[in-house]
Amino acid sequence: QVQLAESGGGSVQPGESLRLSCAASGDIFSVNAMGWYRQAPGKERELVATATSRGRTNYVDSVKGRFTISRDNAKKTVYLQMNSLKPEDTAVYYCNAKITTWADRLSEYDYWGQGTQVTVSS
């Protein structure tokens, strides 16, 4: 089975930085698009950033200029570098990946990480 393992969350003060990691493992033929979502208490889950397998990226407006998504395809890992963090960035962050498995090479499915808490407060 496919698993996404997240790490790197924590509690920081405004203006500080965190780096999230998400590594895919299992019966993987290819890892296609990868991305990060977040969900704050009482809010809907929102897409934060995405990256294609070729490295093309996009971001929600609220994080542009502060967050950077990147990939290491050899390690099947996606990162989210978060700089100049603000209290409104506080949320559980979820890794997402569109993956094709060896068992079913005609299909692409969404997989999710377990979530990692990011808290930004004074």
Residue pairs with C-beta under 8 A, 6 or more apart in sequence:
1 26
1 27
2 24
2 25
2 26
2 27
2 28
2 99
2 101
2 111
3 24
3 25
3 26
3 111
4 22
4 23
4 24
4 95
4 96
4 97
4 111
4 112
4 113
4 114
5 22
5 23
5 25
5 113
5 114
6 20
6 21
6 22
6 93
6 94
6 95
6 113
6 114
6 115
6 116
7 20
7 21
7 22
7 116
8 18
8 19
8 20
8 21
8 116
9 18
9 20
9 93
9 116
9 117
9 118
10 18
10 117
10 118
10 119
11 119
11 120
11 121
12 18
12 85
12 118
12 119
12 120
13 120
13 121
13 122
14 85
14 86
14 87
14 120
14 121
14 122
15 84
15 85
16 85
16 120
17 81
17 82
17 83
17 84
17 85
18 82
18 85
18 118
19 79
19 80
19 81
19 82
20 36
20 79
20 80
20 82
20 93
20 95
20 116
20 118
21 77
21 78
21 79
22 34
22 36
22 77
22 78
22 79
22 95
22 97
22 113
23 75
23 76
23 77
24 31
24 76
24 77
24 97
24 99
24 111
25 76
26 101
27 101
27 102
27 103
28 76
28 99
28 100
28 101
28 102
29 99
29 100
29 101
29 102
29 105
30 53
30 99
30 100
31 53
31 73
31 76
31 97
31 98
31 99
32 52
32 53
32 97
32 98
32 99
32 100
32 108
33 50
33 51
33 52
33 53
33 97
33 98
34 50
34 51
34 69
34 71
34 78
34 95
34 96
34 97
34 98
35 47
35 48
35 49
35 50
35 51
35 69
35 78
35 95
35 96
35 97
36 47
36 48
36 49
36 50
36 69
36 78
36 80
36 93
36 94
36 95
36 96
37 45
37 46
37 47
37 48
37 93
37 94
37 96
38 45
38 46
38 48
38 89
38 91
38 92
38 93
38 94
38 118
39 45
39 46
39 91
39 92
39 94
40 88
40 90
40 91
40 92
43 91
45 94
46 60
47 60
48 59
48 60
48 63
48 67
48 80
48 93
49 57
49 58
49 59
49 60
49 63
49 67
49 69
49 80
50 57
50 58
50 69
51 57
51 69
51 70
51 71
51 78
53 71
53 73
55 70
55 71
57 69
59 67
59 69
62 88
63 82
63 89
66 82
66 83
66 84
66 85
67 80
67 81
67 82
67 83
68 80
68 81
68 83
69 78
69 79
69 80
69 81
70 78
70 79
70 81
71 77
71 78
71 79
72 78
72 79
78 95
78 97
80 93
82 89
82 118
85 118
85 120
86 120
87 120
87 121
87 122
88 120
89 118
89 120
90 118
90 119
90 120
90 121
91 118
92 115
92 116
92 117
92 118
93 115
93 116
93 117
93 118
94 112
94 113
94 115
95 112
95 113
96 110
96 111
96 112
96 113
97 110
97 111
98 108
98 109
98 110
98 111
99 108
99 109
99 111
100 107
100 108
100 109
101 107
101 109
